[in-house]
Amino acid sequence: MAAANTAAAGAATPTPAPAAPAAPVQVPRGQVDLVDFIDWTGVECLNQDSSHSITNALKQIVRDDEGLYLASDSDEQLLIYIPFMQVVKLHSALFKGPEEDGPKTVKLFSNKEHMGFSNVNDYPPSDTLDLSTDHLAEVHSLPELLTLPNKPATLKYVKFQNVRSLTIFIEDNQSGSDVTKIHKIALYGSTVDTTNMKDLKKIEEH
């Protein structure tokens, strides 16, 4: 009888459903992920929460950890400065974040140094993105259990042909809340040449 009960109990145990596969990285055709060309010694982010810094959203591997994110501090705005080690052409940008607290209006500036919240509105942006929740979140397709990646936003390519640095101004978020959260920022494009920006600066100093 005990054997029969054990068999019945085993038969009643439900088979766990297969987990949805992780979404592959959607790199635009003909472009590369520019993460390897970022000069990390010069990366800055104004108004970031020190416990949830820009590293969480921008660094490779770390930015794909769903438990980590960049968060704003005193209000919803963020000002991110990203220098490159080589001159690049910027094709598109991907922003991944929560549907409510993810970024909405994103202004990008090519080769603008020393920008702050006090003067960011004094310059016309090279491009402005109006992100929707479709840009920010992965899409889970049923019943196939496929996870479709959120797509990068294509930029005005002509405005980003010789980029030495990129400033990203997160003006607001999807819900108007006081805190903006970003899980991932990825920049896609190509290098212009093999000139190392640090070497170029050394030459200019002589």
Disulfide bonds with the S-S distance in Angstrom:
none
